[in-house]
Amino acid sequence: MTSPLPLDPELAGPLKFFMELLGGGLNLDDIAATRARSDAIFAGVLAQAPAIAGVESQDLTLPGPAGSPAVKARLYTPAAPAALRPALLWIHGGGYVLGNLDQDDLMLRQLAVDTGITILAVDYRLAPEHPYPAPLEDCYCALQYLFEQAATLHIDKTRIAIGGASAGGGLAAGLALLARDRGMLQPAFQLLLYPMLDDTNVQPASSGQADSLLWTRANNASAWQAYLGALAGSRQVPPHAAPARAGDLAGLPPAFIPVGALDLFVEEDIAYAQRLLAAGVNTELHIYPGAYHAFDAFAPMSRISQKFAADLREVLKRALCCS
């Protein structure tokens, strides 16, 4: 029997603290209550954080899908002058059922300063109230806004990337497929941070994982059920909803996929990276030892999270030709 993979000691304390704040851990039996609790945590962190200089932000209301509400978004613009900037559409995580614009606000501000990239974060509708395709269509509208308003926003439309973490990474992967299939928008890069890709939930976690670190298989099953609604468990789940189901990955933009070795998604992310490579898509895969799901968000000052952040900055600069 394979011995358990060790947890990075610097990541243990922050995980324990967050689990205690949530009353013992994430519980999707009551999504509304867990959503309210997690939103309050994000708001508290944001309220106490020092201001980050060198970036301006603006909350926007974008045109939504036909017959649907407008889409809320937040635009981050580096203060340093530039003629045309690359841009990143950012999609937050939360298992398709949790999260909001405050969740990644500090990270995105710092990323904009460090890279010189204009970032648009989209506040897509959440499941189960709004199952697939509503969240994905909201993201498509935000991407469309970046392309259509590129001149006004001083963005180089040939250097627009899409990205997200966890479910946001899954939505970004689905958005890359959707943009390719519709043939109207051409993102230059996809940044898939420990993406949630496989609704079948059959890929085993790493052989050393105890399936109890933050995002469990039970949470994963509940979240996919909420997102897919009536499609859940059927053969009719489209690849835009669960990118692991995609039969054809050719023609997608280059990808960066980082994931922790103790993440429930490590096997499905490795498999997706391998399939992208086999389809001729330039793909970079990083696996971080001793790291659980979303470790960089919960322990940002740890050495491995600092390495993760540096890798993220470097790959964006390289992909989008930033200075």
URVEN-V582853 format. One record per backbone hydrogen bond with DSSP energy under -1.0 kcal/mol. CO is the residue of the C=O (numbers start at 1). NH is the residue of the N-H. E is the energy in kcal/mol with one decimal. If there is no record, write none. Layout:
CO NH E
CO NH E
//
This chain:
8 11 -1.9
11 15 -1.4
12 16 -2.2
13 17 -2.5
14 18 -2.3
15 19 -2.5
16 20 -1.9
17 21 -1.9
18 22 -1.6
19 24 -2.9
20 23 -1.7
30 34 -2.2
31 35 -2.7
32 36 -2.2
33 37 -2.2
34 38 -2.6
35 39 -2.6
36 40 -1.8
37 41 -1.7
38 42 -2.3
39 43 -2.4
40 44 -2.2
41 45 -2.3
42 46 -2.4
43 47 -2.2
44 48 -1.4
54 79 -2.4
56 77 -3.1
58 75 -3.0
60 73 -2.1
62 71 -2.5
65 68 -2.5
71 62 -3.6
72 123 -2.9
73 60 -3.0
74 121 -3.0
75 58 -1.9
76 119 -2.3
77 56 -2.8
85 156 -3.0
86 118 -2.2
87 161 -3.1
88 120 -2.6
89 163 -2.5
90 122 -2.2
91 165 -1.2
94 97 -1.8
94 98 -2.0
96 127 -2.7
102 105 -1.1
104 108 -2.7
105 109 -2.3
106 110 -2.2
107 111 -2.3
108 112 -2.4
109 113 -1.9
110 114 -2.7
111 115 -1.9
112 116 -2.1
118 88 -2.3
119 76 -3.4
120 90 -2.8
121 74 -2.4
122 124 -1.1
126 130 -1.6
131 134 -2.0
133 137 -2.8
134 138 -2.1
135 139 -1.8
136 140 -2.2
137 141 -2.2
138 142 -1.8
139 143 -2.3
140 144 -2.7
141 145 -2.1
142 146 -1.8
143 147 -1.9
144 148 -2.9
145 149 -2.6
149 153 -2.6
150 155 -3.1
154 85 -2.4
156 159 -2.4
159 87 -2.2
160 188 -3.2
161 89 -2.7
162 191 -2.9
163 91 -1.9
164 193 -2.5
165 168 -2.5
166 170 -2.0
166 196 -2.0
167 171 -2.7
168 172 -2.2
169 173 -2.3
170 174 -2.5
171 175 -2.7
172 176 -2.2
173 177 -1.7
174 178 -2.5
175 179 -3.0
176 180 -2.0
177 181 -2.5
178 182 -2.4
179 183 -1.7
189 162 -2.5
190 256 -1.9
191 164 -2.1
193 166 -2.6
197 244 -1.9
206 209 -2.6
212 214 -1.1
213 215 -2.4
216 220 -2.3
217 221 -2.4
218 222 -2.2
219 223 -2.7
220 224 -2.4
221 225 -2.1
222 226 -2.1
223 227 -2.4
224 228 -2.8
225 229 -1.6
227 132 -3.5
228 231 -2.2
229 232 -1.4
231 234 -2.2
238 241 -1.4
238 242 -1.8
242 245 -2.7
243 246 -1.7
249 252 -1.0
254 190 -2.6
255 284 -2.4
256 192 -2.4
257 286 -2.2
258 194 -2.9
259 288 -2.1
260 263 -1.5
263 266 -1.7
265 269 -2.6
266 270 -2.2
267 271 -2.4
268 272 -2.0
269 273 -2.4
270 274 -2.4
271 275 -2.1
272 276 -2.4
273 277 -2.3
274 278 -2.3
275 279 -1.4
276 281 -2.8
277 280 -1.7
282 255 -2.3
284 257 -3.1
286 259 -2.3
288 261 -2.8
288 291 -1.3
290 8 -2.4
291 262 -2.7
292 295 -1.5
294 297 -1.2
294 298 -1.3
295 299 -2.3
299 302 -1.6
302 306 -2.3
303 307 -2.0
304 308 -2.1
305 309 -2.7
306 310 -2.2
307 311 -2.5
308 312 -2.3
309 313 -2.4
310 314 -2.4
311 315 -2.6
312 316 -2.0
313 317 -2.4
314 318 -2.5
315 319 -2.5
316 320 -2.5
317 322 -1.7
//
